[in-house]
Amino acid sequence: MRTIDQTTQEVLDLASKHFQVPANSLAPEDDFFKKLGIDSLQALELLSRLENHFGIELPDYEVQGVSDFRTLASRIQSRL
Amino acid sequence: MLDLSKYQSIGAALKDALDQFAPEVCLVESDREREKERLTYRNFKERAHPLAKALRDSGFSANDRAAIIMTNQSKWLISAYSIFYSGGVLVPLDYKLTPEEQWQLLKHSSASVLITEYPIWRQLASAPSHGSVTNLKTILVTEAPPKADLSGARRWEEFRSTSEPTFIPRNRSDVATIVYSSGTGGRPKGCMMTHENYLEQCIALTSIYPFAPGVRYLSILPTNHAIDFMVGFFGPFICGAAVVHLRTLRPEYVREAFPKYKITYVSLVPLVLKNLQKGLQARFDALPSGKRKLFNALVAVNKVFTKSQPRLALSRRLLKQVHNAFGGELRAIIVGGAFTEPQTLQFFYDLGIPVANGYGLTEAGTAITVNDLKPFRADTVGKPLPGMEVRIVNPDSDGIGEVSVRSKTVMSGYLNEPELTAETIVDGWLMTGDLGRFDSTGHLLLFGRKKNMIVTEEGKNIYPEDIETAFESLPVKEFCVFAANYVWPQRTMVGEQLLLVLHLEQGQTLTDELRRDISARNSRLLNYKRVHGIVLFNEDFPRTASLKIKRNILAERLMHLDRASTILPL
């Protein structure tokens, strides 16, 4: 079982790969809309990547209103 | 299709539709690759009537208000029908608002019933405002886990009575819905829409874009939005068509839905349409040189043959692969909620996929103008729909003035806001606050806004006043939020942004600490509500005797500053 810190790091790594930004430029508390310069549709693409990586389903309502990596990771962690 | 001119209310028309089209499929609900539900009109009635009866038994009666906060799904429409059947007023709320905003609107609307999904209720119940809203008598939640704490709510699935409910008739002039067009932060704007508004709008729209049994509409825009309520519920239902709901709006599942359900129509906001364009363009660009040349030649041929009007059968043959990706039966993409850039519209039309763009606002009962595609005009928002009187007020030398509308589709007013209503509807004419002019062929062209607001590409109306609470107690002398194009009119509907205007204390500077404070507050706002830049203004803001900022005068003073060098990035 992953710890929340591991999950958070994997979320950051995937986001950096998917949007091609340096991994060390992202921090757990970052607002991913702002930091990655993405819109709501691109955020949905990231969710799909995360679902595949973690092997879970994240219903849309679970991530409604979530905009920072740490909270996103905690929502994933609760479904692992 | 039902003859709506004979009906007095949404409920009466829907009631007859359920009987007339009983064996036809009306709803399909899909969750990822799983089809969760497929209902005929008969099944729909069997689900809705026990709910309507239970509502009546719980004391819900004519003119009572019931709010729905749900993502698009069959239970949304079943609940709405039950409310109309019981003579109630529907209050459709945006599920994307924060719990605090939702509570504010639940209170403002005086809803006595709330129907929502369990995860949304969980957040609402734990929000601080929960205790302050006392008007709710019945709360129904869907899909709650077996042992979940419902915090006083009841299970939607179990809330039913067995005997047949009594239909409660309403008149055309009665309020059918209260739709919030904006104003969650300050002054909620609850548009009171009458039954007549919907009946007349539906008659006008279906005269241009008809639905019929066999037509399948993909419902992606939130159903609380005026467009989806009309073309994703009322319109298809009174014609016997089917509505497809997706519980997951990830791009890959949306893409799969087109061929899987042979979609006929879909409504999208400009942001999604542009995204679709980007994706398609990238695939075209990736074609090997020879194939790309052939593809471009086929597009050129299609353009020639569709110059005066769409020829769907021909376009589907010429550009088969593109059309197959959309299921092969798509007749048009309806785009609304915000202004769409002409080049995006043209991109799809050139592929043989007509985009039905138009112009409208909730207050006008959804659409005012629609592109009738005869011929397609990407540079305009189309011609007025039948029954719409549209005029340009105080035109300048270029013929550009404020667009105003008179029609049976215009709302009766804003809930609890007689003064605001009187400012907005003048002598029966709805003042839209948008600037436009007609061309010689009767097409409307838009040139920005007269009012201080923006509409995002996701179709969200944002009033700067509503954002200002996020910056309360900011350590500066005074501040104000403006729509950039209100201060510096651009004669365009594209690239609208919000700006934070700061008047610093004497000797104060815009330090990194102050910037961080602003950024932190900004990021607590929903992403589409955020300000994009800062303007430093070194004078006292003009104010009324009651110390309210005179926004129009302040905007005039700011206008003299150079836009490009004045706006500091956040």
Boltz contact constraints between the chains, C-beta under 6 A:
constraints:
  - contact:
      token1: [A, 31]
      token2: [B, 523]
      max_distance: 6.0
  - contact:
      token1: [A, 33]
      token2: [B, 527]
      max_distance: 6.0
  - contact:
      token1: [A, 41]
      token2: [B, 275]
      max_distance: 6.0
  - contact:
      token1: [A, 44]
      token2: [B, 250]
      max_distance: 6.0
  - contact:
      token1: [A, 48]
      token2: [B, 250]
      max_distance: 6.0
  - contact:
      token1: [A, 60]
      token2: [B, 248]
      max_distance: 6.0
  - contact:
      token1: [A, 61]
      token2: [B, 119]
      max_distance: 6.0
